[in-house]
Structures are given as structure tokens and as C-alpha cells.
Amino acid sequence: MVLTVLPYNEYTVAFKAKVLVDSEIAPVQWSSHWFKDHKDIFDLAFRLGLVGVVTYFGVKWLAEALDPTQKQKKEAKKQAEDLMRKIGVSPTVKLSEYELSIASQLIVPSSLDVTWDDIGGLTDVCQEIRDTVIYPLKNRELYRNSDLIGPPKGVLLYGPPGCGKTMLAKAIATDAGCRFINLQASGLTDKWYGESQKLASAVFSLAKKLHPTIIFIDEIDSFLRSRGSSDHEATAMMKAQFMTLWDGLISDKDTQIMVMGATNRPQDVDAAILRRMPTTFHIPKPNEAQRNSILCLLMKKEKVAENVNLDAIAKDTKDYSGSDLKELCRNACMVTVKDHIREFPTSSGAAKPLRAVEMKDMQLAVHIMDRMKNILSPLAINSLPLD
């Protein structure tokens, strides 16, 4: 075999360089030709990807447009998860989407900050509730072998507005140490057909997972009012679902769940609902002695002059509810604030204490409340001129 050695000169160097360059350019040219031959495929893939991205965001936008409550649902879910942590629910408890929606209406008992001492003028009612509701809830072992005695599954608080029904419900939840679901009627309504029944079912399934639980429905007459032929089909189905699940609680002795309602129109509540709430408490307007007790409780933390006679104020406030008396005391305290502002119009007077509430302030507040009650009476409202 004969090897030919090329002489080392400028010609051999140029030849080697050309061979080297050609060997590097060849793959690049081949790749360029390959991409050129498959350009249509790449164009098609790009267009399909672009269409997919546009379709994804378009469908997402359309879903949010069709369901404008999507954002509120996400916020409710986050709120529910925070509440579950606060009340000490185990992370192993798994909740469905509907249960999380209801869980956003949970109230932490420690945040209620209402005790029996905060309720004035209802001593007899409070004691009756303790004996009938609280004691059985706390001592279930005493009633385990009985079919007749035990904590009630339904409690109804009824009476004129502003007399302390909601405060009583909060005091019950605080004393019993139960999870408290403040159920709102708006939380059970949904524009999609069949969703309201699922939410109604979620109320009781959530209560079972968190028991002992109190399901409180304020103004129950607006939610579970008497059924009629004029009711919407979805509303009628939701009520039927609610009552069916409620019957399941009544027959189940092991579940510590109580449905509590408050209303000032018990005659409007459906008869089937009233049957499921056998334990009822009438919360009337306070009498003179009860009004005196409420006034003493309201003014306990305020600076009161010695000339204030709460007995006389209680006598002058006939037919006042508990909320009316609270507004009266607030108006009397506001008189001292107004006098303080007139005496010290500059900001330097903010550091000086307010004067004590005097009898004249209380009498002025009574006069203001009487005038407002006369204006807002049904007869006066009907005689008001309309624009």
C-alpha cells in the first residue's frame, strides 16, 4: 500500500480548510432542507396550539360569565377552610364543594362573646332553656337508654322583634360548646336547577361531620314559610329536601344536631316545620321590672350621675323592646358627646373625659325615642305624603 504525502504549502492548507468547511456546512444545509420540506407540518402544529390556547381561555371566560358567583364561591371556600382551622376540626375531615360553601357560615363559639349574664330581663326564659336544651346537650349519657327524654332536635324562639331571640341563640351556642351554623337563606339558593337541594343536603351532612352542632335560622318564616301552589318548583323541592333530612336527624339518636329558628311571625311558618320544632319559647316584650334590669345592664359600663333614676325611666318606656332600650341609652350617651364637642370644638378637648350621663339626658332620649316610634307606627306610615 502506497501513501501519498502532500507537500506542505499554501495549496494543501487551502484544500484541507475547504474540506473542513464543507464537512461542517453539509449538516446545516441538510437541516435547512428538512425544515423547509416539513414547514407545513410546523405551521399546522403552531396553529393548532394557538387555537388550543385561545379555546382554553375562551371557555374559562365563558364559564365565569355564565356563573358570576364563581369568585364568591372561591372566597367562601377559603373562608370556610380558615374557620375549620379555628374551631379545631381535624384536617382528616374531608368536605365536599357544597359542604365548604355551607361551612363559610360557621361561627366560632368563642367569637360570639355572649353569655347568660349579657341577657337582661329574661331570667325565667334563660333558666327554662338551660333545663330543657343545655343540660341534655351536655349530659347525653343520662338519656342514652330513654326514647322519650333527651335534647330536642328542634327549638323555636318567637316573639316581637328586638326582644333578644338572636342573643339567646348565641348564648345557647356559647354555653353548650357546640359548632354554630348561622344558616342564611341566600346560601341555599342557586340559579342552577338541582343545586339548592344539594346545598340543603350539605347542611346536614356538614352538621353530622362537625357535631355537636346547632343550625340556627334567623327569620325562619322567610325561609320555611307555609307552602302553597304558588311556590316555585325549586323552592318547594328545597323545602321538601330540608324536611326529609330533618326527619332523619329526629330518628337518629346518635347525632347531636339541633335546628333552632327565630321568628316574629310564627303564624307564617309551615305547619310541618312547626311539628319538627316541638320545643318553643315565647320571648315577649319586657315588663317594667325587666326593663329596669335591662337598663341597669346597658348602663353598667357607662359613667352615670347620681340623679339618674332608672326605675322612672323603666316606668316611662312602656312597650319598649330590648333593642329600643339599647337605642335609648345610646342616644343619652350621645348627648354627652355633643355637649363635649360644643365645649371643646378643637382637637385638644379629645383628651378630656366626657361628663356623666344625667337624668335630663335620659329624659331627652326617651322623648326622641317616643317621637320616632310615633313616626314609624303603621298608622303614621300610611298617612305619610308620597312624592
C-alpha positions in Angstrom: 0.0 0.0 0.0 1.4 3.4 -1.0 0.6 6.5 0.9 0.9 9.8 -0.9 2.0 12.6 1.3 1.1 16.0 0.0 3.7 18.7 0.3 3.0 21.3 3.0 2.3 24.5 1.1 -0.4 27.1 0.7 -2.3 24.9 -1.7 -2.5 21.9 0.7 -3.6 24.2 3.6 -6.4 25.7 1.4 -7.5 22.3 0.3 -7.8 21.0 3.9 -9.6 24.1 5.0 -12.2 23.7 2.2 -12.8 20.1 3.1 -13.3 21.1 6.8 -15.7 23.8 6.0 -17.7 21.7 3.6 -18.0 18.9 6.2 -19.5 21.5 8.7 -21.8 23.2 6.2 -23.3 19.9 4.9 -25.3 19.0 8.0 -26.6 22.6 8.3 -27.7 22.6 4.7 -29.4 19.2 5.2 -31.2 20.5 8.3 -32.3 23.6 6.4 -33.7 21.4 3.6 -35.5 19.2 6.1 -37.2 22.1 7.9 -38.2 23.6 4.5 -39.7 20.3 3.4 -41.7 20.0 6.7 -42.7 23.7 7.0 -46.4 22.9 6.5 -46.3 20.4 9.4 -44.8 23.0 11.7 -47.3 25.7 10.6 -50.2 23.3 11.3 -48.8 22.4 14.8 -48.4 26.1 15.7 -51.9 26.9 14.5 -53.4 24.0 16.5 -51.5 25.1 19.6 -52.7 28.7 19.2 -56.3 27.5 18.7 -56.0 25.4 21.8 -54.8 28.3 24.0 -57.4 30.6 22.7 -60.1 27.9 23.2 -59.0 27.3 26.8 -59.1 30.9 27.9 -62.3 31.5 25.9 -64.1 28.6 27.7 -62.7 29.8 31.0 -64.0 33.3 30.4 -67.4 31.9 29.2 -67.7 29.8 32.4 -67.1 32.8 34.6 -69.5 34.9 32.6 -72.2 32.2 32.9 -71.6 31.8 36.7 -70.9 35.3 38.1 -70.7 33.8 41.7 -67.6 31.9 40.9 -65.4 34.4 42.6 -67.6 34.5 45.7 -67.5 30.7 45.8 -63.7 30.7 45.9 -63.7 33.3 48.6 -66.3 31.3 50.6 -64.2 28.2 50.3 -61.1 30.0 51.6 -63.1 31.5 54.5 -64.5 28.0 55.3 -61.1 26.5 55.4 -59.9 29.2 57.8 -63.0 28.7 60.0 -62.4 25.0 60.1 -58.9 25.5 61.4 -60.1 28.0 64.1 -62.8 25.7 65.5 -60.3 22.8 65.7 -61.7 20.5 63.0 -59.2 17.7 62.2 -57.5 18.1 58.7 -58.6 14.5 58.0 -62.2 15.6 57.8 -62.9 16.0 54.1 -65.6 18.3 52.9 -67.3 18.4 49.5 -67.7 21.6 47.5 -71.2 22.1 48.8 -70.2 21.5 52.4 -67.4 24.0 52.1 -70.0 26.5 50.8 -72.1 26.0 53.9 -69.1 25.9 56.2 -68.4 29.5 55.3 -71.4 30.3 57.5 -69.9 28.7 60.6 -69.4 30.9 63.6 -66.6 30.2 66.1 -68.3 29.9 69.6 -65.5 31.9 71.3 -66.1 34.8 68.9 -69.8 35.1 69.9 -68.8 36.7 73.2 -72.4 36.4 74.5 -73.2 34.8 77.9 -76.3 34.5 80.0 -75.2 37.5 82.1 -75.4 39.7 79.0 -79.1 39.0 78.7 -81.3 41.1 80.9 -85.0 40.7 81.8 -85.3 37.1 80.6 -84.3 35.2 83.7 -87.1 32.7 83.7 -86.7 32.0 79.9 -83.0 31.6 80.3 -83.4 29.1 83.1 -86.0 27.1 81.2 -83.7 27.0 78.2 -80.8 25.7 80.4 -83.0 23.0 81.8 -84.6 21.9 78.5 -81.8 22.4 76.0 -78.4 23.0 77.5 -78.4 20.3 80.3 -79.5 17.5 77.9 -76.9 18.5 75.4 -74.1 18.4 78.0 -75.2 15.2 79.7 -76.3 12.9 77.0 -75.3 9.8 78.9 -78.2 10.3 81.3 -80.7 9.9 78.4 -79.0 7.3 76.4 -81.3 4.5 77.4 -84.5 6.5 77.0 -86.6 7.1 73.9 -88.7 10.0 75.4 -86.2 12.3 77.1 -83.2 13.9 75.7 -82.1 17.1 73.9 -84.7 18.4 71.4 -84.0 18.2 67.7 -85.9 21.5 67.0 -86.3 24.7 69.0 -88.3 27.7 68.1 -87.8 31.2 69.6 -90.7 33.5 68.7 -91.8 36.9 69.8 -91.8 40.6 68.9 -88.7 41.9 67.1 -85.8 43.3 69.2 -86.5 41.2 72.3 -83.3 39.1 72.4 -84.1 36.0 70.3 -80.8 36.1 68.4 -78.9 36.8 71.6 -80.4 33.8 73.3 -79.4 31.6 70.4 -75.8 32.9 70.7 -75.8 32.3 74.5 -77.0 28.8 73.9 -74.2 28.0 71.4 -71.6 29.5 73.8 -72.8 27.6 76.8 -73.4 24.3 75.0 -70.0 24.5 73.3 -71.5 23.5 70.0 -70.4 24.4 66.5 -72.8 27.1 65.3 -74.0 27.3 61.7 -75.7 30.7 61.2 -77.7 29.5 58.1 -78.7 32.2 55.6 -81.5 31.5 53.2 -79.4 33.1 50.4 -76.7 30.4 51.0 -79.2 27.7 49.9 -80.3 29.3 46.7 -78.7 28.8 43.3 -79.7 29.6 39.8 -78.8 26.2 38.5 -81.5 23.6 38.7 -81.0 21.0 41.4 -78.2 22.9 43.2 -80.4 24.1 46.0 -81.3 20.6 47.0 -77.6 19.6 47.1 -76.9 22.6 49.3 -79.7 21.7 51.6 -78.3 18.2 51.9 -74.8 19.6 52.6 -76.2 21.5 55.6 -77.0 18.3 57.4 -74.0 16.2 56.2 -71.7 19.0 57.4 -73.5 19.2 60.7 -73.0 15.4 61.2 -69.3 15.7 60.5 -68.9 18.5 63.0 -71.5 17.5 65.7 -72.4 18.6 68.3 -73.9 21.3 66.0 -76.6 24.0 66.2 -78.1 25.0 62.9 -79.6 28.5 63.5 -82.1 30.0 61.1 -82.9 33.6 61.9 -86.2 34.9 60.5 -87.2 31.3 59.7 -90.6 32.4 58.4 -88.9 33.9 55.3 -87.1 30.7 54.5 -89.6 27.9 55.6 -92.9 29.7 55.3 -96.2 28.0 54.6 -96.1 26.1 51.3 -98.7 26.9 48.6 -99.5 26.2 45.0 -97.9 29.5 44.0 -94.4 28.4 45.3 -91.7 28.0 42.7 -90.8 24.3 41.9 -87.2 24.7 43.0 -88.2 26.3 46.3 -90.8 23.6 47.0 -88.2 20.9 46.3 -85.7 22.5 48.6 -88.1 22.7 51.5 -89.1 19.1 51.0 -85.5 18.1 50.9 -84.8 20.1 54.1 -87.7 18.5 56.0 -86.8 15.0 54.8 -83.2 15.3 56.1 -84.5 16.9 59.3 -86.7 13.8 59.9 -83.5 11.7 59.5 -82.0 13.6 62.4 -85.0 13.1 64.6 -84.9 9.3 64.1 -81.1 9.2 64.6 -80.3 9.2 68.3 -76.5 9.3 68.0 -76.3 12.7 66.1 -76.0 15.7 68.3 -77.6 18.2 65.9 -80.2 20.8 66.8 -82.1 23.1 64.4 -83.0 26.4 66.0 -85.2 29.0 64.5 -86.2 32.6 65.5 -89.2 34.5 64.1 -91.6 37.3 65.0 -94.2 35.7 62.7 -94.7 32.1 63.8 -98.1 32.0 62.1 -96.3 32.2 58.7 -94.0 29.2 59.4 -95.1 26.0 57.6 -97.1 23.6 59.9 -94.8 20.7 59.0 -91.8 22.8 60.3 -93.6 23.7 63.5 -94.2 20.0 64.1 -90.5 19.4 63.9 -89.8 22.1 66.5 -91.8 20.9 69.5 -89.8 23.0 72.0 -90.9 26.6 71.7 -90.0 29.6 73.8 -92.0 32.8 73.7 -89.8 35.9 74.1 -92.3 38.8 74.9 -91.6 42.5 75.3 -90.2 43.2 78.8 -92.4 44.4 81.6 -91.4 47.3 83.9 -89.2 45.2 86.2 -87.5 43.6 83.2 -86.9 46.9 81.6 -85.2 48.1 84.7 -83.0 45.1 84.7 -82.1 45.7 81.0 -81.3 49.4 81.6 -79.1 48.6 84.6 -77.2 46.1 82.4 -76.8 48.5 79.5 -75.6 51.4 81.7 -73.3 49.2 83.8 -70.1 50.3 82.0 -71.1 53.9 81.5 -70.4 56.9 83.7 -73.8 57.7 85.3 -74.7 60.6 87.5 -76.3 60.0 90.9 -79.5 61.8 89.9 -80.3 59.2 87.2 -83.4 57.2 88.3 -83.6 54.1 86.1 -86.8 53.0 87.8 -88.6 56.1 86.5 -87.1 55.6 83.0 -88.4 52.0 83.1 -91.8 53.2 84.0 -91.8 55.8 81.1 -90.8 53.2 78.5 -93.9 51.1 78.2 -94.0 48.8 75.2 -90.2 49.3 74.6 -88.3 46.2 73.4 -84.8 45.4 74.4 -83.3 46.9 71.2 -85.4 50.1 71.8 -83.9 50.4 75.3 -80.4 50.0 73.9 -81.0 52.7 71.4 -82.4 55.0 74.2 -79.2 54.5 76.3 -77.1 55.2 73.2 -78.9 58.4 72.5 -78.5 59.5 76.1 -74.7 58.9 75.9 -74.5 60.7 72.6 -75.9 63.9 74.3 -72.8 64.0 76.5 -70.6 63.6 73.4 -72.4 66.5 71.6 -72.0 68.7 74.7 -68.4 67.8 74.9 -67.9 68.8 71.2 -69.6 72.2 71.8 -67.5 72.9 74.8 -64.2 71.8 73.3 -64.5 72.3 69.5 -60.8 71.9 68.9 -59.0 68.5 68.9 -57.3 69.4 72.2 -60.5 68.6 74.0 -60.4 64.9 72.9 -58.1 64.1 75.8 -60.6 65.4 78.4 -63.1 62.9 79.7 -66.8 63.0 79.0 -69.2 64.2 81.7 -71.5 61.7 83.3 -74.9 60.9 81.9 -77.6 62.8 83.8 -81.3 62.3 84.2 -82.1 65.1 81.8 -80.1 63.2 79.1 -82.2 60.1 79.7 -85.4 62.0 79.6 -84.4 63.7 76.3 -83.5 60.3 74.9 -87.0 59.0 75.9 -88.6 61.9 74.1 -86.6 61.2 71.0 -87.5 57.6 71.0 -91.2 58.3 71.6 -91.2 60.7 68.6 -89.5 58.1 66.4 -91.8 55.3 67.4 -94.9 57.5 66.7 -93.5 58.4 63.2 -92.7 54.8 62.4 -96.0 53.4 63.7 -98.1 51.6 60.9 -100.9 54.3 61.1 -98.4 57.1 60.8 -96.5 55.5 57.9 -99.8 55.1 56.0 -100.6 58.8 56.4 -97.1 60.0 55.2 -97.3 62.1 52.0 -95.8 60.5 48.9 -93.7 62.3 46.3 
